[in-house]
């Protein structure tokens, strides 16, 4: 199933998920479409603005952001150990913020946030800048 038929099928299935989705043929999209699924009350968010605000908020609440390292494994529970290519990081809590669901798929490069005082990995070149990559 492709195109409009696929979207119409989603509209038809939406009530099963508790969503009031309507089929519309007129949209404000910047390109022509046969129709679209419309869910009232949706919000459009700039993901970079949201991520930056979340990172700043986390830092203001004591989190230490670790960026530009490859994490190979996360283990333990209070303290948690994150094994990276720059050494190990220990923290009470760890947030793995990646575009992949788990570390089971091999090394990942992305931002890591650790809550509380965290020893910096031995041999790391410099502290990361604030914000997210």
N, C-alpha and C positions, 0 to 999 in steps of 0.2 A: 504494500500500500504506500503510495507516494503523495506528496503535495497536499492539496485541499482535503482529499479523502482521509489522509492520516490525521490531520488536525481535526476534522469532523468526528473521527473515531475517539479522539481524546476528549472532545467536548461531550460526546455521548457517555464516556466512562467517568467523567468528572464527578457526577453526583454520588457514585459509589465511594469516592474518596471524601465526600462531604463538601465538595466545592460547587459553587453556583457559577458555572462557566457558560458563557453565551457565545454563539456563532455570530460574527459580524462581518459584513462585506465592505464597510467603509471604515478606514483606520487613519491614524495620523502618521503612519509609517512613511519614511522618505522614499519608498519604492512601491510599485504596484503589486497587489496581491489579490487572489481570488476571494480570500476571506481569512479570518483569523479567530483564534480563541481569545475571549476577553473575560478577565476576572476582575470585577470591581474592587477598588481599594488597593490595587497593587502600588508599590513604591519602586521607583527607579533609583538605584544606588550606584555611585561611582565606586568601584571596588578598591581603587588605590586610595581614595580619600577615607573610606571606611577602615582599611587596613592601617593607614598612617595614624588615624585617630585612635584606633584600638591599641596600637603599639605605644603611643604617647601616654594613653591612660594606664596601660600596664606598667610602664616605667614610673609614672607618678605614684603608683601603688606598690612600688618596691621591686618590680620585676627587673631582671637583667636580660637584655636581648643579646643573643649570640648569633652573629650572621657570618656568612661567607666561609663556613666550614662544612665538611661532609660528615654527617652523622651516620654511624654504622650500626649502632644498637642502643636501645634504651632498656635498662634493667633495674630491678629493685623497687622498693616502695618506702620512701621516707627514711633515708635519702634515696633519691633516684640517681642512677649513674647513666650519663650519656657518653658513649665512646665515640670520639671524633677523630679525624685525621690529624688534629692538632693536640690530642690528648684527651683526658677524661674530665667531664664537668659533673659536679654533684650538686643536687638541690633537693629541697623538700618536695617541690612540685615542678613538673616540666610540661610545657605545651609544645608539641611538635606541629609547626605550622608549615605544611608542605602542600604541593598540588597532588600528592599521592596519598592513599588511605593508610599506609603502614610502612614500617621499616623492613617488612618481609620481602620487599622487592629489590633489595640491594641498597647501596649508598644513595643518600638523598642530599641535595644541596638546596637549602632554603633557610628560613629564619627559625630560630629556636628561642623560646622564652623560658627562663628559669626564675622561679619565685624565691626570693630570699638571697642572703649572701652566698655567692657562688665563687669558688676559686677559679681563677682564669687558667685555661689549659697551658701547661708548660710548653714553651717554644712558640706560642702564638705571636705573630708579627705585631699586632696592635689591637687595641680595643676597637670594636666595630662602631661605626657611626650609629646614631639613633635613627629610628625609622625602620622600614622594611625593604627587603630586596625583591 
